[in-house]
Amino acid sequence: MEPEEILLEAEEHMSKGVEYMVHEFASVRTGKASPSLVEGIDIQVASYGSSMKLKQLALISTPEPRMIVVQPFDPSTTQDIERGIKESKLGVNPNVDGKIIRLPIPELSEERRKDLVKVVKNMAEEARVRIRSSRRDAMDKIKALQKDGTITEDDMHRCEKEIQNLTDKQVKTIDDHVEKKEADIMTV
């Protein structure tokens, strides 16, 4: 394996770690309604004899800042969707109004906001651990190449520096996302 391939692989693994964290952040409630609250936690609905994701069965929108509206494509699935939402970890009680389901998003208390910030920081720390793991793997591969005589010691140090720069860049990206999400959560 070439040093450039190792660097590309490390960058790809680190980027995926950040992307996963951002995806996880979408499921953390802020004070505002967002379709990603419902889509992010992948609510499973038992319908048509199998388990399907909510977004495959309905249109999800936010007509108001504190309301998510779920419109089933097939009105006969309304009860199944309601049951799926109640059984999910969303923590919102659905109101069925004919063919649509309304999900009122309650105001978050100060204590709950602080708890959510802790959850976000834990998710970020997990992402940092993934990044550091990718860095360690890449560093080990570079050292193995140098030990085999495939690359020089100078090349090894140059590659290690590039890997560290990649790591620092990805950790900074994580920190920026955490800061933004924390501001969203704490905004009343």
Backbone bond lengths (Angstrom), bond angles and torsions (degrees), N, CA, C in turn:
res aa  C-N    CA-C-N  psi(-1)  N-CA   C-N-CA  omega(-1)  CA-C   N-CA-C  phi
1 M - - - 1.449 - - 1.527 109.41 -
2 E 1.310 116.21 133.95 1.464 121.77 -179.51 1.529 111.10 -80.42
3 P 1.337 117.85 153.80 1.469 120.67 178.10 1.542 112.59 -57.87
4 E 1.332 116.37 -36.88 1.468 120.19 -179.53 1.531 110.40 -64.56
5 E 1.338 116.33 -39.39 1.458 120.77 178.22 1.530 110.58 -64.53
6 I 1.322 116.14 -39.58 1.466 120.47 179.14 1.526 109.55 -63.91
7 L 1.334 116.52 -43.04 1.472 120.58 179.10 1.528 111.17 -63.39
8 L 1.335 116.24 -43.65 1.472 119.54 179.25 1.527 111.33 -63.96
9 E 1.325 115.38 -42.32 1.468 119.95 179.47 1.531 110.61 -62.82
10 A 1.335 116.49 -43.02 1.468 120.77 179.14 1.521 110.70 -62.89
11 E 1.332 116.24 -43.38 1.468 120.28 179.68 1.531 110.66 -62.96
12 E 1.328 116.16 -41.44 1.466 120.66 179.67 1.534 110.82 -63.54
13 H 1.339 117.38 -45.04 1.468 121.19 179.59 1.526 110.34 -63.16
14 M 1.321 116.63 -42.22 1.463 120.39 -179.60 1.529 111.11 -65.61
15 S 1.326 115.97 -42.22 1.470 119.83 179.26 1.518 111.22 -62.81
16 K 1.338 116.22 -39.88 1.470 119.94 178.88 1.526 110.66 -64.76
17 G 1.329 116.99 -35.91 1.465 120.86 177.32 1.523 111.15 -62.24
18 V 1.334 116.14 -42.39 1.464 120.82 178.85 1.527 110.30 -68.15
19 E 1.335 117.04 -43.37 1.473 120.99 179.27 1.526 111.09 -59.76
20 Y 1.319 116.43 -41.65 1.462 120.60 179.51 1.529 110.26 -62.74
21 M 1.336 116.14 -42.98 1.458 120.23 179.46 1.534 110.41 -62.04
22 V 1.320 117.66 -43.75 1.468 121.72 179.22 1.529 109.58 -61.61
23 H 1.323 116.83 -41.05 1.472 121.32 176.99 1.531 110.22 -61.35
24 E 1.316 116.89 -42.98 1.467 121.49 178.71 1.531 111.03 -65.11
25 F 1.329 116.74 -37.95 1.464 121.07 178.76 1.523 111.32 -58.87
26 A 1.327 117.45 -32.51 1.468 121.18 -177.59 1.525 111.50 -62.10
27 S 1.326 117.07 -26.86 1.464 119.60 -178.38 1.523 112.76 -85.67
28 V 1.337 117.16 -4.71 1.465 120.48 178.19 1.520 108.47 -88.09
29 R 1.319 114.74 124.15 1.459 120.90 -175.91 1.512 112.28 -70.18
30 T 1.310 115.84 134.07 1.456 121.13 166.19 1.521 104.15 -103.88
31 G 1.287 119.38 -169.07 1.455 120.93 -179.95 1.513 113.16 -75.80
32 K 1.337 116.67 -9.01 1.466 120.70 -174.61 1.524 111.28 -105.83
33 A 1.316 114.92 151.25 1.463 120.30 175.36 1.525 108.93 -76.75
34 S 1.310 116.20 141.61 1.457 121.61 178.86 1.524 108.68 -152.10
35 P 1.337 117.77 138.00 1.468 119.07 177.49 1.532 112.40 -56.50
36 S 1.330 117.01 -28.79 1.467 119.84 -178.23 1.529 111.95 -66.50
37 L 1.333 117.91 -21.30 1.469 119.62 175.30 1.522 110.44 -60.62
38 V 1.323 115.44 -41.22 1.460 121.24 -178.34 1.525 110.82 -83.35
39 E 1.322 116.42 -40.03 1.464 120.41 -178.14 1.521 111.87 -75.45
40 G 1.343 117.27 -33.93 1.457 121.92 -174.66 1.511 114.05 -65.54
41 I 1.347 117.87 -30.80 1.465 119.39 -177.91 1.524 112.35 -94.61
42 D 1.329 116.19 5.52 1.466 121.40 176.67 1.532 112.65 48.68
43 I 1.313 115.93 65.37 1.459 121.25 178.13 1.524 108.58 -64.11
44 Q 1.326 115.66 125.02 1.462 121.16 179.90 1.533 108.95 -94.61
45 V 1.320 116.00 132.68 1.453 122.19 -179.15 1.528 108.35 -119.59
46 A 1.332 115.83 126.74 1.462 120.63 176.81 1.523 107.16 -83.97
47 S 1.324 115.78 107.12 1.460 120.34 -177.74 1.516 109.07 -152.17
48 Y 1.325 116.98 152.30 1.460 122.86 -179.79 1.522 111.63 55.39
49 G 1.330 117.05 29.45 1.452 120.89 176.66 1.510 115.07 79.56
50 S 1.325 117.72 9.35 1.465 119.76 177.07 1.522 109.31 -147.75
51 S 1.321 115.84 175.78 1.455 121.24 179.59 1.530 108.37 -99.67
52 M 1.335 115.93 124.78 1.466 120.70 -177.81 1.520 109.48 -127.90
53 K 1.339 115.79 158.27 1.460 120.37 175.68 1.523 109.10 -75.88
54 L 1.331 115.43 146.91 1.456 121.39 -178.55 1.523 111.50 -56.19
55 K 1.333 117.06 -42.64 1.470 119.41 -176.41 1.534 113.07 -67.00
56 Q 1.342 117.52 -13.05 1.465 120.56 175.33 1.526 111.50 -83.88
57 L 1.338 115.64 -16.59 1.460 120.44 -175.06 1.528 114.11 -109.53
58 A 1.340 116.91 -11.49 1.461 118.21 -173.41 1.521 112.38 -154.09
59 L 1.331 113.69 160.17 1.460 122.08 174.19 1.523 106.66 -92.12
60 I 1.324 117.45 130.58 1.458 121.58 -177.29 1.523 108.13 -115.19
61 S 1.351 116.51 127.24 1.463 120.54 -179.55 1.523 110.33 -141.77
62 T 1.328 115.63 167.23 1.464 121.78 177.89 1.526 108.98 -128.64
63 P 1.339 117.54 87.61 1.460 120.59 -179.21 1.530 113.30 -71.78
64 E 1.332 117.32 -22.22 1.465 122.68 179.87 1.524 108.71 -132.37
65 P 1.348 117.93 159.33 1.468 120.47 -179.21 1.532 114.92 -60.76
66 R 1.332 118.63 -25.38 1.459 121.06 -177.95 1.528 113.00 -118.79
67 M 1.326 117.49 26.34 1.467 120.35 -176.53 1.524 110.42 -142.60
68 I 1.338 115.35 129.72 1.464 121.43 171.99 1.525 105.68 -109.01
69 V 1.323 116.08 133.29 1.459 120.81 178.71 1.526 108.50 -113.80
70 V 1.338 115.05 129.20 1.464 122.24 179.02 1.532 106.82 -112.78
71 Q 1.336 116.10 118.85 1.466 121.22 179.55 1.527 108.81 -113.45
72 P 1.339 116.92 105.89 1.473 119.65 -179.93 1.536 111.10 -62.75
73 F 1.327 116.02 140.75 1.461 120.48 175.86 1.527 109.44 -66.09
74 D 1.332 116.09 -36.53 1.457 122.66 178.64 1.532 107.34 -117.22
75 P 1.331 118.39 112.08 1.473 121.08 -177.53 1.528 114.18 -55.14
76 S 1.323 118.04 -22.90 1.470 119.84 -179.58 1.537 112.18 -70.16
77 T 1.321 117.88 -12.46 1.475 120.91 179.89 1.529 112.62 -94.14
78 T 1.333 117.58 2.00 1.467 121.11 -175.85 1.532 112.38 -55.37
79 Q 1.347 117.94 -47.43 1.478 120.89 -179.59 1.533 111.13 -63.88
80 D 1.339 116.69 -39.35 1.470 120.55 179.02 1.525 110.56 -63.02
81 I 1.328 115.86 -42.80 1.467 120.68 -179.80 1.526 109.90 -65.48
82 E 1.332 116.66 -43.76 1.469 120.65 178.61 1.528 109.98 -57.77
83 R 1.331 116.74 -45.75 1.467 121.56 179.58 1.532 110.27 -61.69
84 G 1.333 116.81 -43.42 1.467 120.94 179.74 1.523 111.95 -61.34
85 I 1.332 116.49 -39.73 1.475 120.74 179.49 1.527 109.56 -67.71
86 K 1.332 117.36 -43.09 1.471 120.87 179.92 1.523 111.37 -62.72
87 E 1.339 117.23 -36.31 1.463 121.39 -177.73 1.529 112.84 -81.87
88 S 1.332 117.26 -10.90 1.472 120.75 -178.45 1.520 110.30 -78.11
89 K 1.342 115.61 172.54 1.461 120.57 178.51 1.532 111.69 -89.35
90 L 1.316 117.52 17.20 1.464 121.68 -178.80 1.526 111.23 -67.31
91 G 1.328 117.20 -37.28 1.458 119.92 177.66 1.521 113.59 76.86
92 V 1.321 117.51 25.93 1.462 121.99 178.97 1.527 108.00 -122.21
93 N 1.328 115.93 137.88 1.457 120.38 -179.57 1.532 109.35 -90.28
94 P 1.333 118.22 116.90 1.463 120.58 -178.23 1.531 112.32 -74.94
95 N 1.333 115.84 142.84 1.469 122.32 174.53 1.518 107.73 -111.13
96 V 1.330 116.89 117.32 1.460 120.78 178.97 1.518 108.29 -87.29
97 D 1.336 114.97 127.19 1.463 121.47 179.82 1.521 107.49 -127.91
98 G 1.334 116.13 84.93 1.459 120.39 -178.30 1.508 110.40 69.74
99 K 1.353 115.83 -111.85 1.467 120.65 -176.63 1.524 113.06 -98.06
100 I 1.344 117.69 -0.64 1.461 119.38 179.64 1.525 110.60 -120.77
101 I 1.330 114.18 158.26 1.459 121.10 179.70 1.524 107.27 -119.80
102 R 1.317 115.97 125.98 1.472 120.97 178.30 1.531 108.89 -103.43
103 L 1.333 114.80 135.10 1.463 120.93 177.74 1.530 108.12 -117.65
104 P 1.336 118.13 98.78 1.462 120.03 178.52 1.534 110.11 -73.84
105 I 1.315 116.21 128.96 1.466 121.47 -179.86 1.529 107.93 -96.55
106 P 1.336 118.00 111.07 1.464 119.78 -177.93 1.529 112.53 -71.99
107 E 1.312 114.95 157.06 1.468 122.16 175.56 1.524 108.22 -63.95
108 L 1.325 116.63 141.13 1.463 120.29 179.32 1.526 109.95 -89.89
109 S 1.339 116.47 138.53 1.465 120.31 176.17 1.530 108.41 -76.61
110 E 1.320 116.08 162.70 1.466 121.65 179.29 1.531 110.38 -59.52
111 E 1.333 116.01 -41.89 1.470 120.56 -179.94 1.527 110.78 -63.32
112 R 1.337 116.77 -43.29 1.468 121.30 179.62 1.530 110.62 -64.90
113 R 1.323 116.73 -38.56 1.468 120.52 177.47 1.530 110.49 -60.00
114 K 1.334 115.85 -43.91 1.471 119.78 -179.96 1.528 110.79 -65.06
115 D 1.337 116.66 -38.39 1.469 120.46 176.75 1.530 110.70 -62.32
116 L 1.333 116.22 -42.05 1.467 120.45 179.77 1.529 111.26 -65.40
117 V 1.339 116.91 -36.54 1.467 119.87 176.89 1.526 109.54 -62.42
118 K 1.342 117.08 -39.98 1.470 120.35 177.57 1.527 110.55 -62.68
119 V 1.334 116.43 -41.21 1.471 120.84 178.48 1.530 109.78 -60.34
120 V 1.336 116.39 -45.41 1.466 121.40 179.83 1.523 110.47 -61.92
121 K 1.329 116.85 -42.49 1.470 120.03 -179.96 1.527 111.42 -65.70
122 N 1.341 116.97 -35.39 1.472 120.00 175.97 1.528 110.98 -65.89
123 M 1.347 116.66 -42.07 1.469 120.28 176.96 1.532 110.26 -60.50
124 A 1.329 115.55 -41.10 1.466 120.23 179.99 1.525 110.72 -65.13
125 E 1.326 116.85 -39.99 1.462 119.82 179.82 1.533 110.42 -65.14
126 E 1.337 116.78 -38.33 1.467 119.92 175.86 1.528 110.44 -61.25
127 A 1.331 116.63 -39.51 1.465 120.40 178.73 1.532 110.05 -66.43
128 R 1.343 117.24 -40.91 1.471 119.99 177.83 1.526 110.71 -62.07
129 V 1.329 116.87 -38.17 1.467 120.51 178.61 1.527 109.67 -62.96
130 R 1.359 116.72 -41.93 1.471 120.16 177.45 1.532 110.57 -61.19
131 I 1.328 116.15 -41.30 1.472 120.83 -179.46 1.538 109.52 -64.07
132 R 1.319 116.33 -46.23 1.470 119.66 -179.47 1.534 111.21 -64.44
133 S 1.318 116.17 -34.30 1.466 120.44 177.21 1.534 109.97 -65.40
134 S 1.331 116.57 -42.59 1.474 120.33 177.19 1.519 110.28 -63.04
135 R 1.349 116.60 -40.02 1.471 120.32 178.66 1.527 109.71 -62.37
136 R 1.327 116.75 -46.00 1.470 120.51 -178.80 1.526 110.69 -60.90
137 D 1.341 116.92 -44.64 1.467 120.42 179.02 1.528 111.18 -59.80
138 A 1.330 116.05 -45.05 1.469 120.12 -179.31 1.526 110.73 -65.25
139 M 1.333 116.92 -42.04 1.475 120.48 179.22 1.533 110.29 -62.18
140 D 1.329 117.13 -41.75 1.471 120.90 179.43 1.527 110.72 -62.06
141 K 1.346 116.27 -41.85 1.470 119.87 179.69 1.524 111.46 -65.21
142 I 1.352 116.26 -40.32 1.470 120.17 179.23 1.531 109.91 -64.98
143 K 1.327 117.13 -43.19 1.471 120.94 179.37 1.523 110.64 -63.64
144 A 1.336 116.73 -36.66 1.472 120.19 178.35 1.525 110.32 -65.32
145 L 1.347 116.86 -39.26 1.472 120.15 177.85 1.531 110.51 -63.33
146 Q 1.314 116.78 -40.30 1.465 120.68 -179.86 1.527 110.18 -68.14
147 K 1.320 116.52 -39.63 1.462 121.68 179.52 1.532 110.77 -64.13
148 D 1.367 116.07 -37.56 1.464 121.07 178.59 1.525 112.19 -73.21
149 G 1.317 117.08 -13.94 1.458 120.98 -177.62 1.523 112.60 86.97
150 T 1.324 118.37 10.02 1.462 122.29 179.55 1.526 110.56 -71.05
151 I 1.340 115.97 -37.03 1.473 119.97 177.49 1.522 109.10 -127.79
152 T 1.329 115.23 159.94 1.472 120.40 179.87 1.522 109.81 -81.20
153 E 1.323 114.75 169.09 1.465 119.62 178.82 1.533 110.18 -65.70
154 D 1.338 116.78 -36.54 1.475 120.47 177.69 1.530 110.61 -62.43
155 D 1.352 115.94 -43.07 1.469 119.88 177.81 1.528 110.46 -62.42
156 M 1.335 115.47 -39.29 1.460 119.20 179.44 1.534 110.44 -61.13
157 H 1.330 116.56 -45.93 1.471 120.53 179.96 1.522 111.12 -64.98
158 R 1.337 117.09 -38.56 1.466 120.65 177.90 1.532 110.31 -63.19
159 C 1.330 116.07 -44.74 1.473 120.75 179.32 1.528 111.08 -64.97
160 E 1.327 116.85 -41.80 1.467 120.04 178.19 1.523 111.04 -59.84
161 K 1.329 115.06 -39.96 1.467 119.69 178.95 1.533 110.22 -65.29
162 E 1.326 117.29 -42.21 1.471 121.06 178.65 1.533 110.72 -63.96
163 I 1.325 116.62 -41.11 1.470 120.72 178.79 1.529 109.63 -62.62
164 Q 1.338 116.22 -42.37 1.466 119.76 179.21 1.530 110.60 -65.30
165 N 1.337 117.52 -38.90 1.467 120.43 177.73 1.532 110.81 -63.07
166 L 1.340 116.10 -41.60 1.467 120.94 176.20 1.535 110.46 -59.37
167 T 1.322 114.71 -45.82 1.464 120.59 -179.54 1.526 110.61 -60.55
168 D 1.320 116.50 -47.88 1.471 121.00 -179.53 1.524 110.87 -60.33
169 K 1.336 116.09 -40.83 1.470 120.76 -179.84 1.530 110.69 -63.48
170 Q 1.330 117.22 -44.44 1.463 121.08 -178.91 1.530 111.33 -68.60
171 V 1.323 117.89 -38.81 1.465 121.09 177.82 1.528 109.74 -64.66
172 K 1.326 116.69 -38.28 1.478 120.46 177.12 1.528 109.75 -63.55
173 T 1.337 117.46 -40.33 1.462 121.84 177.32 1.528 110.07 -60.63
174 I 1.328 116.50 -44.23 1.468 121.15 177.94 1.524 109.78 -59.65
175 D 1.329 116.58 -47.97 1.465 120.74 -178.94 1.530 111.40 -60.02
176 D 1.330 116.61 -39.72 1.474 120.55 178.57 1.525 110.90 -63.51
177 H 1.338 116.68 -43.22 1.471 120.92 178.95 1.535 110.95 -64.29
178 V 1.332 116.40 -40.77 1.463 120.78 179.34 1.525 110.04 -62.73
179 E 1.316 115.92 -45.40 1.470 120.72 179.83 1.529 111.12 -59.14
180 K 1.330 116.03 -44.28 1.475 121.28 -179.24 1.527 110.33 -65.73
181 K 1.344 116.92 -45.23 1.460 120.83 -178.55 1.530 110.52 -66.34
182 E 1.330 116.42 -39.62 1.464 120.45 178.98 1.540 109.89 -62.01
183 A 1.333 116.30 -42.22 1.472 120.17 177.74 1.528 110.72 -62.47
184 D 1.357 116.77 -41.04 1.472 120.57 177.83 1.529 111.42 -61.31
185 I 1.319 116.18 -43.30 1.468 120.92 -177.58 1.527 110.78 -67.83
186 M 1.310 117.27 -42.86 1.469 120.69 -173.73 1.529 112.41 -80.40
187 T 1.345 118.57 -13.40 1.457 120.80 178.01 1.518 109.24 -73.83
188 V 1.331 114.76 124.85 1.467 119.86 -178.47 1.512 109.25 -87.77
